Amino acid sequence: MNEIETFEFDRQGYIVIEKLLNETQVAALAEAVDELEEHALAHVTQSPRKQSGWGANYHANPERGYHANGERAEGKTLIVEDYWNANPAFDILLDHQPTMDYIHGIVKQRPTINNSEIRIRYQGNATGCHGGTVSASQKYRYSYTEHGIDCMMVRMVYFIHDCTNEQGAFCVVPGTHKTNLPSPHSNDPDEDPDMIGLEVKAGDAILFTENLRHGGFLNRSEQTRKTLHVGYGPHWMMSQNIATMDEKQHITAETCARLTEAQRDLFRAYSPKTS
Ligand SMILES: O=C(O)CCC(=O)C(=O)O
């Protein structure tokens, strides 16, 4: 993370990283997302179900190890969590060196993954605003210490196709990770006058602190918006996926067996030396 990126992340609470993924990686991820979307849609209403303290009621897929919720319809979203278990094609995002260089720049304790979701947003869907203010949940805290920027939960969102405002861009209110007062505006991102859309190209990524007020503009286009989200934070933080909130990360034995030691460490909620 260079000096300008560090300055902008501290000032605004996010940065857009152009071309974080190359064309080959984007093509492989897009194919895997499309395949998993169809699999999840075919199973999402079925048993077994996974419920969490956050009121989740997700399909827990026994063969492929993911959790899914939602539907393909006007205004709806399909969320697929723990997608690592479903297809090794996603492993290119695990211990991806350019990503980890950014994460180490803003999470100062040993970082681990605490969230993994594929978000598929159909026409007419928006993501309501959330985050913002220094008094938000401690889980999302943004701080600046003698070690520099030191965040709790942060997220990298990877784009596998271009996305304009019209196509439901990820949107933010810059600087709200440091504000004291809650936003006086509607939680509909299209009605918040402070909200700006971040238009991106395939292969770009957005890194942000979860403490920043953010959401997703209404998808007014014919294109379904598909993104991969990976959340990071200090190693003692438990899962922040909706289906497994505050539980251990859901990584199957099969997934674990194929990962490198460095990739496995990203799911270890304790020091590897004591494991
Ligand atoms: O991509 C979106 O529409 C919103 C995503 C979001 O809220 C998040 O990743 O925390």
The ligand as an SDF file (V2000), in Angstrom:
LIG
                    3D

 10  9  0  0  0  0  0  0  0  0999 V2000
  -22.0060   -4.3700   -2.7810 O   0  0  0  0  0  0  0  0  0  0  0  0
  -23.0140   -3.9360   -2.2360 C   0  0  0  0  0  0  0  0  0  0  0  0
  -24.0720   -3.7340   -2.8360 O   0  0  0  0  0  0  0  0  0  0  0  0
  -22.9430   -3.6540   -0.7630 C   0  0  0  0  0  0  0  0  0  0  0  0
  -21.9280   -4.5210   -0.1030 C   0  0  0  0  0  0  0  0  0  0  0  0
  -21.7930   -4.3240    1.3520 C   0  0  0  0  0  0  0  0  0  0  0  0
  -22.5770   -3.6920    1.9950 O   0  0  0  0  0  0  0  0  0  0  0  0
  -20.6350   -4.9200    2.0360 C   0  0  0  0  0  0  0  0  0  0  0  0
  -19.8270   -5.6240    1.4090 O   0  0  0  0  0  0  0  0  0  0  0  0
  -20.5050   -4.6710    3.2650 O   0  0  0  0  0  0  0  0  0  0  0  0
  1  2  2  0
  2  3  1  0
  2  4  1  0
  4  5  1  0
  5  6  1  0
  6  7  2  0
  6  8  1  0
  8  9  2  0
  8 10  1  0
M  END
$$$$
